[in-house]
C-alpha cells in the first residue's frame, strides 16, 4: 500500500460523489447524447463514417475539408463534451487506421485541434478510450426498459455490423450489471469500518449477485461476435500509437500548440480501461506484484474519467489498523466465529477469478489464435500496446491464491 493511498480521505464512501449509481454503475447517469449540439457537419461525418471507411475515402474527405471539424463551446455541459469526444475519437482513429497496413502518422489540424480541446475538458488524452468506445456510446431502443442486451444499440461504429455491435454491447451490459455490486461493495466497506457485521455480509452478497450477472453476460460474447470478424474487422481500428510496430514514433497532432509538432504516444482502447475489475481488486484488497504489467494497469487509469480514477484511489485507501485492506482484514479476522462472512468474501474473490478466466479464454480465442501478421494488428500485444496473455494469466493466479494463503 503506497503512502499516497494512505493520505486519501477514508470512509465512509459515497458513490454519487464518483458518478456511480446502483442502476448504471460506471455508465453515465443520463443516457448519452446522440448528436453534438449545433454541429451538423461533424454529426454527418460520424453518421457516414462506416461508409467512408468501407470505400476507403475517409482520409481524403478529411483532407479535402480544411476547416476545423467542430467548434467547442465553453458553455457546453458534460454530456455534450462526451458526445463530441466520442465522434472525434472515432474520426481520429478512422483517419489513422483507414488502411491498417499503412496508418497515417500525422493527424490534420481540422481533427487534432478540436479533439485535443475536448479531451482537455474531460481530463482524458486525445485518443479513443473505453469511455468513448463503450461507456458513452449507446442508446436504448425503448427508454422505459433497462440498459441490457436486446434494448441497447451503439451510437457510433467504425464499419458497423453485428460482430462489432455485439462486442461493445456486451461490455455495456456488464457495466450496468456491475452497478448494484458496487453499491454492495461500498456498503460492505462502510459497515466494516463501523463494525456492523450483518451489513458487511449483506453488501458482500449483493456484490456476488452482481458478479454472477456480469459473468453470465460475458459468457454471451460468442453468440454474435465471431473471432475472425473481431480480429480482422473490429480490432484494427481501436489500436493506439504507443508501443505500436506500425507507428513506432507515435502520432503528430498538427496544429496543437501544446505538442509542438512532437509525435505523441498514446495507448489504444482496451477493456483494461474499464474501472470494474480495478475496483473489485481494490475493494477486495487483492494484491498484484509490482512489475511492468502492473505499471501498465496504473497507466490505464489516465484514460478513465477522472471521477472513476478517484474512486479507485479512495478504495485503495481503505485499510485497517494493521494496514491490511479493510474488507479483507475484517472478514478474515472473523472467519472462525462468523464463517458465513468469510465465505461470502471468498465467493466474491472466486467470482472475480471466474471472470478473469473467461476473459483469458476469449483472449486466446479471439486474438492469439487469429494468425494474421500485418503490422497494425499484431498477435503478440493487445490493443493497449502491451503483451496481454502474461498479464491475464498473472492476475488470474494472484486472484486465486489470495484466499488460499
ABEGO torsion letter per residue (X at the ends): XBAAAAABBBOBBBAAAAGBBAAAEABBABBBBABBBGBAAAAAAAAAAAAAAAAGAAAAAAAABABBBEBBBAABBAAAAAAAAAAAAAAAAAAAAABAABBBABBBAAAAAAAAAAAAAAGBBBBBBAAAAAAABBBBABAABBBBBGABBBABBBAEEAAAAAAAAAAAAAAAAAAAAAAAAAAAAAAAAAGBAAAAAAAAAAAAAAAAAAAAAAAAAAAABBAAAAAAAAAAAABBABGBAABAAEBBBBGBAAAGGBBBBBBBBBAAABAAAAAAAAAAGBBBBBBAAAAAAAAAAAABBAAAAAAAAAAAABBBAAGBBAAAAAAAAAAAABAAAAAAAAAAAAAAAAAAAAAAAAAAAAAAABBBABAABBAABBAAGBBAAAAAAAAAAAAAAAAAX
